[in-house]
């Protein structure tokens, strides 16, 4: 039959995922990428005040709806270019429905659900929940990091108050795995008034020899 021949042609071109586990079809990859983008946008929209979240969420939904509609149109045109149109059908919009069904089958999802905001699909709800969870996690991380910075600033201020009258100051040591030996090297440089008698590499070797001999 003509339809069976066209189906085989589509499978060979990597569109339909039927038979013996062919590679992921391009259409599904595009849908997956768009869904990932949807999650990122919704995660961003979940930040800020409740009022801002509501406005951002509406903007994201409109943008995603337009992107899905554009992608659906692209897939429909690709199918039509491969001969997937029912030229014998001239009533009840069967041709359009056939193409719509093929697009849905290729994508593995119902893209019409993206534009129906009053009844979001289960997959849409899952993506929204995931976006909210990731946004909340990012918020907690940012809050923890800000607390760490604040605590460090308080600690540095207290040290400067105590060290200032003594003519001393805090010297930052590069945290590269050798910070202990670099700190000793720095103090040796300060005490010698010039080049240190030992580099941090030599100090590390001396410590290793000492620990082996003990």
Backbone as JSON Lines, residues from 0, in Angstrom:
{"i":0,"aa":"X","n":[0.84,-1.2,0.0],"ca":[0.0,0.0,0.0],"c":[0.87,1.25,0.0]}
{"i":1,"aa":"X","n":[0.29,2.34,-0.45],"ca":[1.03,3.59,-0.55],"c":[1.46,4.1,0.81]}
{"i":2,"aa":"X","n":[0.56,4.0,1.81],"ca":[0.88,4.47,3.16],"c":[2.02,3.68,3.75]}
{"i":3,"aa":"X","n":[2.03,2.34,3.55],"ca":[3.09,1.5,4.08],"c":[4.43,1.86,3.46]}
{"i":4,"aa":"X","n":[4.45,2.16,2.17],"ca":[5.69,2.55,1.51],"c":[6.21,3.86,2.07]}
{"i":5,"aa":"X","n":[5.31,4.79,2.29],"ca":[5.71,6.07,2.85],"c":[6.22,5.91,4.28]}
{"i":6,"aa":"X","n":[5.58,5.04,5.07],"ca":[6.03,4.79,6.44],"c":[7.45,4.27,6.43]}
{"i":7,"aa":"X","n":[7.73,3.33,5.52],"ca":[9.07,2.78,5.42],"c":[10.06,3.86,5.05]}
{"i":8,"aa":"X","n":[9.66,4.75,4.17],"ca":[10.52,5.85,3.75],"c":[10.84,6.76,4.93]}
{"i":9,"aa":"X","n":[9.84,7.02,5.76],"ca":[10.04,7.88,6.92],"c":[10.96,7.24,7.94]}
{"i":10,"aa":"X","n":[10.79,5.93,8.14],"ca":[11.65,5.22,9.08],"c":[13.1,5.28,8.62]}
{"i":11,"aa":"X","n":[13.32,5.1,7.31],"ca":[14.68,5.15,6.79],"c":[15.3,6.52,6.98]}
{"i":12,"aa":"X","n":[14.48,7.54,6.95],"ca":[14.97,8.89,7.14],"c":[15.08,9.27,8.61]}
{"i":13,"aa":"X","n":[14.84,8.33,9.51],"ca":[15.04,8.56,10.94],"c":[13.95,9.33,11.62]}
{"i":14,"aa":"X","n":[12.71,9.27,11.11],"ca":[11.63,10.03,11.73],"c":[10.85,9.19,12.73]}
{"i":15,"aa":"X","n":[10.39,8.01,12.3],"ca":[9.57,7.21,13.19],"c":[10.42,6.23,13.97]}
{"i":16,"aa":"X","n":[10.05,6.03,15.23],"ca":[10.82,5.15,16.11],"c":[10.06,3.85,16.28]}
{"i":17,"aa":"X","n":[10.08,3.02,15.28],"ca":[9.4,1.74,15.31],"c":[10.37,0.68,14.81]}
{"i":18,"aa":"X","n":[10.1,-0.58,15.18],"ca":[10.95,-1.66,14.7],"c":[12.07,-1.94,15.68]}
{"i":19,"aa":"X","n":[13.27,-2.19,15.13],"ca":[14.39,-2.64,15.95],"c":[15.26,-1.46,16.41]}
{"i":20,"aa":"X","n":[14.74,-0.71,17.35],"ca":[15.48,0.37,18.04],"c":[16.37,1.2,17.13]}
{"i":21,"aa":"X","n":[15.78,1.97,16.2],"ca":[16.58,2.86,15.36],"c":[17.11,4.02,16.19]}
{"i":22,"aa":"X","n":[18.03,4.81,15.64],"ca":[18.56,5.95,16.4],"c":[17.47,6.96,16.68]}
{"i":23,"aa":"X","n":[17.62,7.79,17.73],"ca":[16.59,8.77,18.08],"c":[16.25,9.66,16.9]}
{"i":24,"aa":"X","n":[14.98,9.82,16.56],"ca":[14.59,10.63,15.42],"c":[14.87,12.1,15.65]}
{"i":25,"aa":"X","n":[15.17,12.84,14.59],"ca":[15.46,14.27,14.74],"c":[14.34,15.03,15.43]}
{"i":26,"aa":"X","n":[13.09,14.66,15.1],"ca":[11.96,15.38,15.68],"c":[11.94,15.25,17.19]}
{"i":27,"aa":"X","n":[12.18,14.06,17.7],"ca":[12.17,13.86,19.15],"c":[13.31,14.62,19.82]}
{"i":28,"aa":"X","n":[14.44,14.69,19.14],"ca":[15.58,15.43,19.7],"c":[15.24,16.9,19.82]}
{"i":29,"aa":"X","n":[14.57,17.44,18.79],"ca":[14.18,18.85,18.83],"c":[13.16,19.11,19.93]}
{"i":30,"aa":"X","n":[12.22,18.18,20.09],"ca":[11.23,18.3,21.16],"c":[11.91,18.26,22.53]}
{"i":31,"aa":"X","n":[12.86,17.33,22.68],"ca":[13.57,17.19,23.95],"c":[14.36,18.46,24.28]}
{"i":32,"aa":"X","n":[15.01,19.03,23.27],"ca":[15.76,20.26,23.48],"c":[14.85,21.41,23.89]}
{"i":33,"aa":"X","n":[13.68,21.47,23.25],"ca":[12.73,22.53,23.57],"c":[12.17,22.35,24.98]}
{"i":34,"aa":"X","n":[11.94,21.1,25.39],"ca":[11.46,20.83,26.74],"c":[12.52,21.21,27.78]}
{"i":35,"aa":"X","n":[13.79,20.94,27.47],"ca":[14.87,21.35,28.38],"c":[14.91,22.87,28.51]}
{"i":36,"aa":"X","n":[14.72,23.56,27.38],"ca":[14.69,25.02,27.42],"c":[13.51,25.51,28.25]}
{"i":37,"aa":"X","n":[12.38,24.8,28.14],"ca":[11.19,25.17,28.92],"c":[11.49,25.08,30.41]}
{"i":38,"aa":"X","n":[12.19,24.02,30.82],"ca":[12.53,23.84,32.23],"c":[13.44,24.97,32.72]}
{"i":39,"aa":"X","n":[14.44,25.33,31.9],"ca":[15.35,26.4,32.29],"c":[14.63,27.73,32.42]}
{"i":40,"aa":"X","n":[13.73,28.02,31.47],"ca":[12.99,29.28,31.52],"c":[12.07,29.33,32.74]}
{"i":41,"aa":"X","n":[11.41,28.2,33.03],"ca":[10.51,28.17,34.18],"c":[11.28,28.22,35.49]}
{"i":42,"aa":"X","n":[12.49,27.67,35.49],"ca":[13.33,27.74,36.68],"c":[13.72,29.19,36.96]}
{"i":43,"aa":"X","n":[14.04,29.91,35.9],"ca":[14.37,31.33,36.04],"c":[13.16,32.13,36.5]}
{"i":44,"aa":"X","n":[11.99,31.78,35.95],"ca":[10.76,32.5,36.3],"c":[10.34,32.25,37.74]}
{"i":45,"aa":"X","n":[10.8,31.15,38.33],"ca":[10.41,30.81,39.7],"c":[11.18,31.6,40.75]}
{"i":46,"aa":"X","n":[12.09,32.46,40.31],"ca":[12.87,33.28,41.24],"c":[12.21,34.63,41.44]}
{"i":47,"aa":"X","n":[12.55,35.27,42.53],"ca":[12.01,36.6,42.81],"c":[10.73,36.55,43.62]}
{"i":48,"aa":"X","n":[10.05,37.68,43.71],"ca":[8.81,37.77,44.48],"c":[7.68,37.04,43.79]}
{"i":49,"aa":"X","n":[6.6,36.79,44.54],"ca":[5.45,36.09,43.98],"c":[4.85,36.85,42.8]}
{"i":50,"aa":"X","n":[4.8,38.17,42.92],"ca":[4.23,38.99,41.84],"c":[5.06,38.86,40.57]}
{"i":51,"aa":"X","n":[6.38,38.94,40.73],"ca":[7.26,38.81,39.57],"c":[7.19,37.41,38.98]}
{"i":52,"aa":"X","n":[7.07,36.4,39.85],"ca":[6.99,35.03,39.38],"c":[5.77,34.84,38.49]}
{"i":53,"aa":"X","n":[4.63,35.44,38.89],"ca":[3.41,35.31,38.1],"c":[3.55,35.91,36.72]}
{"i":54,"aa":"X","n":[4.16,37.1,36.65],"ca":[4.35,37.77,35.35],"c":[5.32,36.98,34.48]}
{"i":55,"aa":"X","n":[6.44,36.55,35.08],"ca":[7.44,35.8,34.33],"c":[6.89,34.47,33.84]}
{"i":56,"aa":"X","n":[6.09,33.81,34.69],"ca":[5.53,32.52,34.31],"c":[4.62,32.66,33.09]}
{"i":57,"aa":"X","n":[3.81,33.71,33.07],"ca":[2.92,33.94,31.93],"c":[3.72,34.2,30.66]}
{"i":58,"aa":"X","n":[4.79,34.98,30.78],"ca":[5.64,35.27,29.63],"c":[6.3,34.0,29.1]}
{"i":59,"aa":"X","n":[6.77,33.16,30.03],"ca":[7.41,31.9,29.62],"c":[6.41,31.0,28.92]}
{"i":60,"aa":"X","n":[5.2,30.9,29.46],"ca":[4.18,30.04,28.85],"c":[3.86,30.5,27.43]}
{"i":61,"aa":"X","n":[3.77,31.82,27.23],"ca":[3.49,32.35,25.9],"c":[4.65,32.06,24.94]}
{"i":62,"aa":"X","n":[5.87,32.24,25.43],"ca":[7.04,31.99,24.59],"c":[7.13,30.51,24.21]}
{"i":63,"aa":"X","n":[6.95,29.62,25.2],"ca":[7.02,28.19,24.93],"c":[5.92,27.76,23.99]}
{"i":64,"aa":"X","n":[4.71,28.31,24.17],"ca":[3.6,27.98,23.29],"c":[3.92,28.34,21.84]}
{"i":65,"aa":"X","n":[4.53,29.51,21.64],"ca":[4.9,29.95,20.29],"c":[5.99,29.06,19.7]}
{"i":66,"aa":"X","n":[6.96,28.68,20.53],"ca":[8.05,27.84,20.06],"c":[7.55,26.45,19.67]}
{"i":67,"aa":"X","n":[6.63,25.89,20.48],"ca":[6.08,24.58,20.15],"c":[5.24,24.65,18.88]}
{"i":68,"aa":"X","n":[4.47,25.72,18.73],"ca":[3.66,25.88,17.52],"c":[4.54,25.99,16.29]}
{"i":69,"aa":"X","n":[5.64,26.73,16.42],"ca":[6.57,26.89,15.31],"c":[7.23,25.56,14.96]}
{"i":70,"aa":"X","n":[7.6,24.79,15.99],"ca":[8.23,23.5,15.76],"c":[7.25,22.51,15.14]}
{"i":71,"aa":"X","n":[6.0,22.55,15.59],"ca":[4.98,21.68,15.04],"c":[4.78,21.98,13.55]}
{"i":72,"aa":"X","n":[4.75,23.27,13.21],"ca":[4.59,23.67,11.81],"c":[5.76,23.16,10.98]}
{"i":73,"aa":"X","n":[6.96,23.26,11.52],"ca":[8.16,22.79,10.83],"c":[8.08,21.3,10.55]}
{"i":74,"aa":"X","n":[7.69,20.52,11.57],"ca":[7.59,19.07,11.39],"c":[6.5,18.71,10.39]}
{"i":75,"aa":"X","n":[5.39,19.44,10.44],"ca":[4.3,19.18,9.49],"c":[4.76,19.43,8.06]}
{"i":76,"aa":"X","n":[5.51,20.52,7.85],"ca":[6.01,20.83,6.52],"c":[7.01,19.78,6.05]}
{"i":77,"aa":"X","n":[7.83,19.27,6.97],"ca":[8.79,18.23,6.61],"c":[8.08,16.96,6.18]}
{"i":78,"aa":"X","n":[7.01,16.59,6.91],"ca":[6.23,15.41,6.55],"c":[5.56,15.61,5.19]}
{"i":79,"aa":"X","n":[5.03,16.8,4.97],"ca":[4.36,17.07,3.7],"c":[5.35,16.99,2.55]}
{"i":80,"aa":"X","n":[6.59,17.45,2.77],"ca":[7.6,17.4,1.71],"c":[7.99,15.97,1.36]}
{"i":81,"aa":"X","n":[7.76,15.04,2.3],"ca":[8.04,13.63,2.06],"c":[6.84,12.9,1.47]}
{"i":82,"aa":"X","n":[5.8,13.64,1.16],"ca":[4.63,13.04,0.52],"c":[3.57,12.58,1.47]}
{"i":83,"aa":"X","n":[3.68,12.96,2.74],"ca":[2.68,12.51,3.71],"c":[1.51,13.48,3.75]}
{"i":84,"aa":"X","n":[0.67,13.41,2.74],"ca":[-0.56,14.19,2.71],"c":[-1.63,13.38,2.01]}
{"i":85,"aa":"X","n":[-2.82,13.48,2.49],"ca":[-3.93,12.71,1.94],"c":[-4.65,13.55,0.89]}
{"i":86,"aa":"X","n":[-4.21,13.44,-0.37],"ca":[-4.77,14.26,-1.43],"c":[-6.19,13.85,-1.8]}
{"i":87,"aa":"X","n":[-6.57,12.65,-1.43],"ca":[-7.92,12.18,-1.76],"c":[-8.95,12.65,-0.75]}
{"i":88,"aa":"X","n":[-8.49,13.23,0.35],"ca":[-9.41,13.67,1.38],"c":[-9.72,15.14,1.19]}
{"i":89,"aa":"X","n":[-11.01,15.49,1.12],"ca":[-11.38,16.88,0.91],"c":[-12.49,17.33,1.84]}
{"i":90,"aa":"X","n":[-12.67,16.63,2.97],"ca":[-13.74,17.0,3.89],"c":[-13.31,16.77,5.32]}
{"i":91,"aa":"X","n":[-13.96,17.57,6.24],"ca":[-13.76,17.43,7.68],"c":[-12.31,17.64,8.13]}
{"i":92,"aa":"X","n":[-11.53,18.22,7.26],"ca":[-10.14,18.5,7.64],"c":[-9.33,17.26,7.91]}
{"i":93,"aa":"X","n":[-9.62,16.15,7.22],"ca":[-8.9,14.9,7.48],"c":[-7.41,15.02,7.17]}
{"i":94,"aa":"X","n":[-7.09,15.78,6.12],"ca":[-5.68,15.91,5.75],"c":[-4.89,16.56,6.87]}
{"i":95,"aa":"X","n":[-5.42,17.64,7.42],"ca":[-4.74,18.33,8.52],"c":[-4.64,17.43,9.73]}
{"i":96,"aa":"X","n":[-5.72,16.7,10.04],"ca":[-5.71,15.81,11.2],"c":[-4.69,14.71,11.04]}
{"i":97,"aa":"X","n":[-4.58,14.15,9.81],"ca":[-3.6,13.09,9.58],"c":[-2.18,13.6,9.82]}
{"i":98,"aa":"X","n":[-1.89,14.79,9.3],"ca":[-0.56,15.35,9.51],"c":[-0.3,15.65,10.98]}
{"i":99,"aa":"X","n":[-1.31,16.18,11.66],"ca":[-1.17,16.46,13.1],"c":[-0.86,15.19,13.87]}
{"i":100,"aa":"X","n":[-1.57,14.12,13.55],"ca":[-1.36,12.85,14.25],"c":[0.04,12.31,13.99]}
{"i":101,"aa":"X","n":[0.53,12.48,12.75],"ca":[1.88,12.02,12.44],"c":[2.92,12.82,13.2]}
{"i":102,"aa":"X","n":[2.72,14.11,13.28],"ca":[3.65,14.96,14.03],"c":[3.7,14.52,15.49]}
{"i":103,"aa":"X","n":[2.53,14.24,16.06],"ca":[2.47,13.79,17.46],"c":[3.18,12.45,17.62]}
{"i":104,"aa":"X","n":[2.97,11.56,16.66],"ca":[3.59,10.23,16.74],"c":[5.11,10.34,16.67]}
{"i":105,"aa":"X","n":[5.59,11.23,15.79],"ca":[7.03,11.41,15.66],"c":[7.62,11.99,16.94]}
{"i":106,"aa":"X","n":[6.99,13.01,17.46],"ca":[7.52,13.69,18.64],"c":[7.4,12.84,19.89]}
{"i":107,"aa":"X","n":[6.42,11.97,19.94],"ca":[6.21,11.16,21.13],"c":[5.48,11.9,22.22]}
{"i":108,"aa":"X","n":[5.02,13.11,21.94],"ca":[4.28,13.9,22.9],"c":[3.16,14.62,22.17]}
{"i":109,"aa":"X","n":[2.2,15.11,22.94],"ca":[1.11,15.89,22.36],"c":[1.45,17.36,22.47]}
{"i":110,"aa":"X","n":[1.79,17.97,21.34],"ca":[2.2,19.36,21.37],"c":[1.0,20.29,21.5]}
{"i":111,"aa":"X","n":[-0.2,19.79,21.21],"ca":[-1.37,20.65,21.37],"c":[-1.59,20.97,22.83]}
{"i":112,"aa":"X","n":[-1.09,20.1,23.71],"ca":[-1.27,20.34,25.15],"c":[-0.47,21.56,25.6]}
{"i":113,"aa":"X","n":[0.58,21.92,24.85],"ca":[1.39,23.06,25.25],"c":[0.61,24.36,25.15]}
{"i":114,"aa":"X","n":[-0.34,24.44,24.22],"ca":[-1.08,25.68,24.05],"c":[-2.34,25.72,24.9]}
{"i":115,"aa":"X","n":[-2.68,24.6,25.54],"ca":[-3.88,24.55,26.37],"c":[-3.47,24.77,27.81]}
{"i":116,"aa":"X","n":[-3.33,26.04,28.22],"ca":[-2.83,26.34,29.55],"c":[-3.85,26.03,30.64]}
{"i":117,"aa":"X","n":[-5.12,25.93,30.28],"ca":[-6.13,25.65,31.29],"c":[-6.08,24.2,31.74]}
{"i":118,"aa":"X","n":[-5.57,23.32,30.88],"ca":[-5.47,21.91,31.22],"c":[-4.06,21.41,30.87]}
{"i":119,"aa":"X","n":[-3.07,21.75,31.69],"ca":[-1.71,21.31,31.39],"c":[-1.58,19.8,31.48]}
{"i":120,"aa":"X","n":[-0.77,19.22,30.59],"ca":[-0.58,17.78,30.59],"c":[0.27,17.36,31.78]}
{"i":121,"aa":"X","n":[0.31,16.05,32.03],"ca":[1.1,15.54,33.15],"c":[2.58,15.85,32.95]}
{"i":122,"aa":"X","n":[3.05,15.72,31.69],"ca":[4.46,16.0,31.42],"c":[4.78,17.47,31.68]}
{"i":123,"aa":"X","n":[3.84,18.36,31.34],"ca":[4.04,19.79,31.6],"c":[4.11,20.06,33.09]}
{"i":124,"aa":"X","n":[3.22,19.42,33.86],"ca":[3.24,19.58,35.31],"c":[4.55,19.08,35.9]}
{"i":125,"aa":"X","n":[5.05,17.95,35.37],"ca":[6.31,17.41,35.87],"c":[7.47,18.37,35.6]}
{"i":126,"aa":"X","n":[7.46,18.96,34.39],"ca":[8.53,19.9,34.06],"c":[8.45,21.15,34.92]}
{"i":127,"aa":"X","n":[7.23,21.62,35.19],"ca":[7.07,22.79,36.05],"c":[7.55,22.49,37.47]}
{"i":128,"aa":"X","n":[7.21,21.3,37.97],"ca":[7.64,20.92,39.31],"c":[9.16,20.81,39.38]}
{"i":129,"aa":"X","n":[9.74,20.22,38.33],"ca":[11.2,20.09,38.29],"c":[11.87,21.45,38.24]}
{"i":130,"aa":"X","n":[11.31,22.37,37.45],"ca":[11.86,23.72,37.35],"c":[11.8,24.43,38.7]}
{"i":131,"aa":"X","n":[10.68,24.27,39.41],"ca":[10.53,24.9,40.72],"c":[11.53,24.32,41.73]}
{"i":132,"aa":"X","n":[11.72,23.0,41.68],"ca":[12.66,22.36,42.59],"c":[14.09,22.84,42.33]}
{"i":133,"aa":"X","n":[14.46,22.94,41.05],"ca":[15.8,23.4,40.71],"c":[16.0,24.87,41.1]}
{"i":134,"aa":"X","n":[14.96,25.67,40.9],"ca":[15.05,27.08,41.29],"c":[15.21,27.23,42.79]}
{"i":135,"aa":"X","n":[14.48,26.41,43.56],"ca":[14.58,26.44,45.01],"c":[15.96,25.99,45.47]}
{"i":136,"aa":"X","n":[16.5,24.97,44.81],"ca":[17.84,24.5,45.14],"c":[18.88,25.59,44.87]}
{"i":137,"aa":"X","n":[18.77,26.25,43.71],"ca":[19.7,27.33,43.38],"c":[19.6,28.48,44.39]}
{"i":138,"aa":"X","n":[18.36,28.76,44.82],"ca":[18.16,29.83,45.8],"c":[18.86,29.5,47.12]}
{"i":139,"aa":"X","n":[18.72,28.24,47.56],"ca":[19.36,27.82,48.82],"c":[20.88,27.91,48.71]}
{"i":140,"aa":"X","n":[21.41,27.5,47.54],"ca":[22.86,27.54,47.34],"c":[23.36,28.98,47.39]}
{"i":141,"aa":"X","n":[22.65,29.88,46.7],"ca":[23.03,31.29,46.7],"c":[22.97,31.88,48.1]}
{"i":142,"aa":"X","n":[21.94,31.49,48.86],"ca":[21.8,31.99,50.23],"c":[22.94,31.51,51.12]}
{"i":143,"aa":"X","n":[23.29,30.21,50.97],"ca":[24.39,29.66,51.76],"c":[25.71,30.35,51.41]}
{"i":144,"aa":"X","n":[25.92,30.58,50.1],"ca":[27.16,31.23,49.68],"c":[27.24,32.66,50.19]}
{"i":145,"aa":"X","n":[26.1,33.36,50.19],"ca":[26.1,34.73,50.7],"c":[26.4,34.75,52.19]}
{"i":146,"aa":"X","n":[25.91,33.73,52.92],"ca":[26.2,33.65,54.36],"c":[27.68,33.4,54.61]}
{"i":147,"aa":"X","n":[28.27,32.54,53.75],"ca":[29.7,32.25,53.89],"c":[30.52,33.51,53.68]}
{"i":148,"aa":"X","n":[30.18,34.27,52.62],"ca":[30.89,35.51,52.34],"c":[30.74,36.49,53.49]}
{"i":149,"aa":"X","n":[29.53,36.59,54.03],"ca":[29.28,37.52,55.14],"c":[30.1,37.13,56.36]}
{"i":150,"aa":"X","n":[30.13,35.85,56.69],"ca":[30.9,35.38,57.85],"c":[32.39,35.66,57.66]}
{"i":151,"aa":"X","n":[32.87,35.49,56.43],"ca":[34.28,35.73,56.17],"c":[34.61,37.22,56.33]}
{"i":152,"aa":"X","n":[33.7,38.07,55.87],"ca":[33.92,39.51,56.0],"c":[33.99,39.92,57.46]}
{"i":153,"aa":"X","n":[33.09,39.35,58.27],"ca":[33.09,39.66,59.71],"c":[34.39,39.2,60.35]}
{"i":154,"aa":"X","n":[34.83,38.0,59.98],"ca":[36.06,37.46,60.54],"c":[37.26,38.33,60.16]}
{"i":155,"aa":"X","n":[37.32,38.74,58.89],"ca":[38.43,39.59,58.44],"c":[38.45,40.94,59.15]}
{"i":156,"aa":"X","n":[37.27,41.51,59.36],"ca":[37.18,42.8,60.05],"c":[37.7,42.69,61.49]}
{"i":157,"aa":"X","n":[37.32,41.59,62.15],"ca":[37.78,41.39,63.53],"c":[39.29,41.19,63.6]}
{"i":158,"aa":"X","n":[39.83,40.44,62.62],"ca":[41.28,40.22,62.59],"c":[42.03,41.53,62.34]}
{"i":159,"aa":"X","n":[41.51,42.34,61.42],"ca":[42.17,43.61,61.11],"c":[42.19,44.54,62.32]}
{"i":160,"aa":"X","n":[41.11,44.51,63.11],"ca":[41.06,45.35,64.31],"c":[42.12,44.94,65.32]}
{"i":161,"aa":"X","n":[42.36,43.63,65.43],"ca":[43.33,43.13,66.41],"c":[44.77,43.26,65.89]}
{"i":162,"aa":"X","n":[44.94,43.05,64.55],"ca":[46.28,43.06,63.99],"c":[46.78,44.47,63.68]}
{"i":163,"aa":"X","n":[45.83,45.39,63.41],"ca":[46.21,46.76,63.05],"c":[47.12,47.43,64.06]}
{"i":164,"aa":"X","n":[46.76,47.44,65.35],"ca":[47.61,48.09,66.37],"c":[48.99,47.45,66.47]}
{"i":165,"aa":"X","n":[49.12,46.19,66.04],"ca":[50.4,45.5,66.12],"c":[51.24,45.69,64.86]}
{"i":166,"aa":"X","n":[50.68,46.41,63.9],"ca":[51.4,46.63,62.64],"c":[51.4,45.41,61.74]}
{"i":167,"aa":"X","n":[50.45,44.55,61.95],"ca":[50.36,43.31,61.16],"c":[49.13,43.35,60.27]}
{"i":168,"aa":"X","n":[49.14,42.5,59.27],"ca":[47.99,42.41,58.37],"c":[47.82,40.98,57.89]}
{"i":169,"aa":"X","n":[46.68,40.69,57.33],"ca":[46.4,39.35,56.82],"c":[46.92,39.23,55.39]}
{"i":170,"aa":"X","n":[47.64,38.17,55.12],"ca":[48.17,37.92,53.77],"c":[47.44,36.71,53.17]}
{"i":171,"aa":"X","n":[46.84,36.91,52.02],"ca":[46.1,35.83,51.37],"c":[47.08,34.8,50.79]}
{"i":172,"aa":"X","n":[46.8,33.52,51.06],"ca":[47.61,32.42,50.54],"c":[46.82,31.69,49.47]}
{"i":173,"aa":"X","n":[47.45,31.42,48.35],"ca":[46.79,30.75,47.24],"c":[46.36,29.34,47.64]}
{"i":174,"aa":"X","n":[45.06,29.0,47.54],"ca":[44.59,27.66,47.92],"c":[44.81,26.65,46.79]}
{"i":175,"aa":"X","n":[46.05,26.21,46.63],"ca":[46.37,25.31,45.52],"c":[46.81,23.92,45.97]}
{"i":176,"aa":"X","n":[46.54,23.59,47.23],"ca":[46.97,22.29,47.74],"c":[48.3,22.37,48.48]}
{"i":177,"aa":"X","n":[48.99,23.5,48.35],"ca":[50.26,23.71,49.04],"c":[50.16,24.86,50.04]}
{"i":178,"aa":"X","n":[48.93,25.24,50.39],"ca":[48.72,26.47,51.17],"c":[49.44,26.44,52.52]}
{"i":179,"aa":"X","n":[49.52,25.28,53.18],"ca":[50.21,25.2,54.47],"c":[51.68,25.57,54.32]}
{"i":180,"aa":"X","n":[52.33,24.97,53.32],"ca":[53.76,25.2,53.1],"c":[54.01,26.59,52.51]}
{"i":181,"aa":"X","n":[53.07,27.09,51.72],"ca":[53.19,28.45,51.19],"c":[53.09,29.47,52.32]}
{"i":182,"aa":"X","n":[52.24,29.16,53.32],"ca":[52.11,30.07,54.46],"c":[53.41,30.14,55.26]}
{"i":183,"aa":"X","n":[54.05,28.96,55.46],"ca":[55.34,28.93,56.16],"c":[56.4,29.66,55.35]}
{"i":184,"aa":"X","n":[56.38,29.43,54.02],"ca":[57.33,30.11,53.14],"c":[57.17,31.63,53.23]}
{"i":185,"aa":"X","n":[55.91,32.08,53.29],"ca":[55.64,33.52,53.39],"c":[56.21,34.11,54.68]}
{"i":186,"aa":"X","n":[56.05,33.37,55.78],"ca":[56.57,33.87,57.06],"c":[58.1,33.87,57.09]}
{"i":187,"aa":"X","n":[58.71,32.86,56.45],"ca":[60.17,32.82,56.37],"c":[60.69,33.99,55.54]}
{"i":188,"aa":"X","n":[59.96,34.33,54.48],"ca":[60.33,35.48,53.65],"c":[60.26,36.77,54.47]}
{"i":189,"aa":"X","n":[59.2,36.87,55.27],"ca":[59.01,38.07,56.1],"c":[60.12,38.19,57.14]}
{"i":190,"aa":"X","n":[60.46,37.07,57.78],"ca":[61.48,37.09,58.84],"c":[62.88,37.32,58.29]}
{"i":191,"aa":"X","n":[63.15,36.78,57.1],"ca":[64.48,36.94,56.52],"c":[64.67,38.28,55.84]}
{"i":192,"aa":"X","n":[63.55,38.95,55.59],"ca":[63.64,40.26,54.95],"c":[63.97,40.2,53.47]}
{"i":193,"aa":"X","n":[63.88,39.03,52.9],"ca":[64.17,38.88,51.46],"c":[63.7,37.54,50.97]}
{"i":194,"aa":"X","n":[64.58,36.83,50.28],"ca":[64.22,35.51,49.77],"c":[64.14,34.51,50.92]}
{"i":195,"aa":"X","n":[63.18,33.58,50.88],"ca":[63.07,32.59,51.96],"c":[64.19,31.57,51.86]}
{"i":196,"aa":"X","n":[64.65,31.04,52.99],"ca":[65.7,30.02,52.96],"c":[65.23,28.71,52.32]}
{"i":197,"aa":"X","n":[63.94,28.49,52.35],"ca":[63.37,27.28,51.74],"c":[62.11,27.65,50.96]}
{"i":198,"aa":"X","n":[61.95,27.01,49.82],"ca":[60.71,27.19,49.07],"c":[59.64,26.26,49.63]}
{"i":199,"aa":"X","n":[58.4,26.46,49.21],"ca":[57.34,25.6,49.74],"c":[57.52,24.16,49.28]}
{"i":200,"aa":"X","n":[58.15,23.95,48.09],"ca":[58.41,22.57,47.64],"c":[59.44,21.89,48.54]}
{"i":201,"aa":"X","n":[60.48,22.64,48.89],"ca":[61.52,22.09,49.76],"c":[60.97,21.81,51.15]}
{"i":202,"aa":"X","n":[60.12,22.69,51.64],"ca":[59.5,22.48,52.95],"c":[58.65,21.21,52.95]}
{"i":203,"aa":"X","n":[57.92,20.98,51.87],"ca":[57.09,19.77,51.77],"c":[57.96,18.52,51.78]}
{"i":204,"aa":"X","n":[59.07,18.54,51.04],"ca":[59.97,17.39,51.0],"c":[60.59,17.14,52.37]}
{"i":205,"aa":"X","n":[60.99,18.21,53.05],"ca":[61.58,18.08,54.38],"c":[60.58,17.45,55.35]}
{"i":206,"aa":"X","n":[59.32,17.86,55.25],"ca":[58.29,17.3,56.13],"c":[58.06,15.83,55.82]}
{"i":207,"aa":"X","n":[58.08,15.46,54.53],"ca":[57.87,14.06,54.14],"c":[59.0,13.18,54.68]}
{"i":208,"aa":"X","n":[60.24,13.66,54.59],"ca":[61.38,12.91,55.11],"c":[61.27,12.75,56.62]}
{"i":209,"aa":"X","n":[60.9,13.82,57.29],"ca":[60.77,13.78,58.75],"c":[59.7,12.77,59.18]}
{"i":210,"aa":"X","n":[58.57,12.75,58.48],"ca":[57.48,11.84,58.84],"c":[57.86,10.39,58.56]}
{"i":211,"aa":"X","n":[58.65,10.14,57.52],"ca":[59.09,8.77,57.24],"c":[60.06,8.28,58.31]}
{"i":212,"aa":"X","n":[60.9,9.16,58.79],"ca":[61.92,8.77,59.78],"c":[61.36,8.6,61.18]}
{"i":213,"aa":"X","n":[60.2,9.19,61.43],"ca":[59.62,9.1,62.78],"c":[59.04,7.72,63.05]}
